Amino acid sequence: MNNLFKISLTVMTAAFVVACGSAAKDKKGDVGDLKVKLEKLKKEKTGLETEIRQVEEQIVKADPASAQQVMKLVAVDTVRVQDFSHYIELQGKVDAKNVAYVAPRGPGGAVKAIYVTRGQNVRKGQLILKLDDAIARQQVAAAQQAIAGLEAQAKLAQSVYERQQNLWRQNIGTEVQVLQAKTNAEAAQSQLSAARANVRLAQEQVSLSNVYAEISGTIDELNVKVGEFFSPGSASSERSGIRIVNTGDLKVLVNVPENYLSRMSVGTELEVVLPELNNRVVSTRISSMGKFIDPINRTFFIEGKLPADKDFRPNQIAHVKVLDYKSPATVAVPVNIVQSDEKGKYLYIMEIVNGKKIARKKVVNVGEAYGGLIEIKGGLTGGELIITDGYQSVYDGQALATT
């Protein structure tokens, strides 16, 4: 029974694989059939256009009065030579180069006083707040009191040593007594030096209660209250810290997909549009470019310096256009009038032959497209009359009438 079940399962699996393979082949076959059909229709279209033109010519020859009826009404425009630019459009943000969170230099403590308000301008080194320093001051007082006694002991030990030396010069006493007095004097002096170092350390602890601004700028966030505990850990949090922003040194920051890596470099022109400021446009250049591709979103960063402006804000949305291609004095036409067939890209122009307006098919080589225009690298030189309306239903050699 088990063998029968295994055989059945194997047969079903094989049938499923065959069915999937057949479905894949059928799908590829459908795509191939559609491509063949498309080529057939294109050839039929070309043949029909030729046949239509021949029939119209026969009609005009047989009945010249009907020539007006077979004319196609179109609109034309003159091809102009102009500068063409192509941009990569990305979204970025305004960022401040100098943003700092105020933090104590020591372990922190309870806030005793705050000397600034939100929105206030501060300078680097300005006192921002004061932490409770009562214990630190007591340690300073204790260390200073210890110094007085140690100074007296050091003076006494030095005096004994000097007297012992004088007696030894007079051959009174022993050398051991002199050496012992010297050792006592040096030990007393070491104790005094250590006590003075303890005073300086205690005074340094008192100074750690003063919290200063690390940069000049504006107090952007002030989420600290008197009596609360303020430490380096809480200082880095927006909910319990003090943030200073210097808007005098701003930049635009953009994350760029890695497929654009070869199309920009330091110095590339940028056009920054700020939608929240009535689409104000700022021109700048790439000042810095990332050397690392983020493995998660596959992007690298670019930066461009922004001028100082009171209306600019960090994290403000910016639409950034990166100029990756520029061609001066070139031919550019509306992108919608360029059509395609099996031979490539083409468009229709209007020529005047023996006083008659005739449509002519022009094969063109195209370049970049941007802003509704496409660059023409070959096929047009400028000054031609391109058909901009009605071009969808004209054919080469058709008689035209213009609006």
Secondary structure, DSSP 4 states (H G I P E B T S, - for coil): -HHHHHHHHHHHHHHHHHHHHHHHHHHHHHHHHHHHHHHHHHHHHHHHHHHHHHHHHHHHHH-GGGGGGGPEEEEEEE--EEEEEEEEEEEEEEEEEEEEEE--SSS-EEEEEE---TT-EE-TT-EEEEE--HHHHHHHHHHHHHHHHHHHHHHHHHHHHHHHHHHHHTT-S-HHHHHHHHHHHHHHHHHHHHHHHHHHHHHHHHHTTEEE-SS-EEEEEE---TTSEE-HHHHTSTTS-EEEEEEEEEEEEEEEEGGGGGG--TT-EEEEEEGGGTTEEEEEEEEEE-S---TTT-EEEEEEEE---TT--TT-EEEEEEEEEEEEEEEEEEGGG-EEETTEEEEEEEEEETTEEEEEEEEEEEEEEETTEEEEEES--S--EEEEESGGG--TT-BEEE-
